[in-house]
């Protein structure tokens, strides 16, 4: 499963259920539904999924909230 490292601001957004726009992140695999492990620094935040229709990485599940 591929992974992505996000900024601190994106980490906060992701862990409260906010999607991340394709315009602001770089994904290797853009196949609809592909799961990504989402990290900020070395902290595993949870799983996101590719949503091609809305051009965003959606939230599948949050494992840990980011508290900077």
C-alpha positions in Angstrom: 0.0 0.0 0.0 1.5 3.4 -1.0 2.0 6.1 1.6 2.0 9.9 1.6 3.5 12.4 4.0 1.5 15.5 4.5 2.2 18.9 6.1 1.2 19.7 9.7 -1.8 21.8 8.5 -3.0 19.0 6.2 -2.5 16.5 9.1 -4.9 18.5 11.3 -7.4 18.7 8.5 -7.2 15.0 7.7 -7.6 13.9 11.3 -10.8 15.9 11.7 -12.3 14.3 8.6 -11.3 16.8 6.0 -10.4 15.6 2.5 -7.1 16.7 0.9 -7.2 18.2 -2.6 -5.1 16.6 -5.4 -3.9 20.2 -6.1 -2.1 20.2 -2.8 -0.7 16.7 -2.5 1.4 14.4 -4.7 0.0 10.9 -5.2 1.7 8.1 -7.1 -1.3 6.0 -7.9 -4.5 7.9 -8.9 -6.7 4.8 -9.5 -10.1 5.4 -7.9 -10.3 3.8 -4.5 -6.6 3.2 -4.0 -5.8 3.3 -0.2 -2.9 5.3 1.1 -1.2 5.3 4.5 -1.1 8.9 5.6 1.8 10.2 7.7 2.9 13.6 9.1 6.6 13.4 9.9 6.9 9.9 11.5 3.4 9.9 12.9 0.9 7.4 11.2 -2.4 9.3 11.0 -4.7 6.8 9.3 -5.8 5.6 5.9 -7.0 7.8 3.0 -8.5 6.8 -0.3 -8.3 8.2 -3.8 -11.6 9.9 -4.9 -11.1 10.7 -8.6 -14.6 12.2 -9.1 -13.9 14.9 -6.5 -10.2 15.0 -7.1 -9.3 14.5 -3.5 -7.9 12.1 -0.9 -10.8 11.1 1.3 -10.6 9.8 4.8 -11.1 6.1 5.2 -10.2 5.9 8.9 -8.2 8.0 11.4 -5.9 6.1 13.8 -4.3 9.0 15.6 -5.1 12.7 15.8 -2.2 15.0 15.0 -1.3 17.4 17.8 1.9 18.9 16.3 
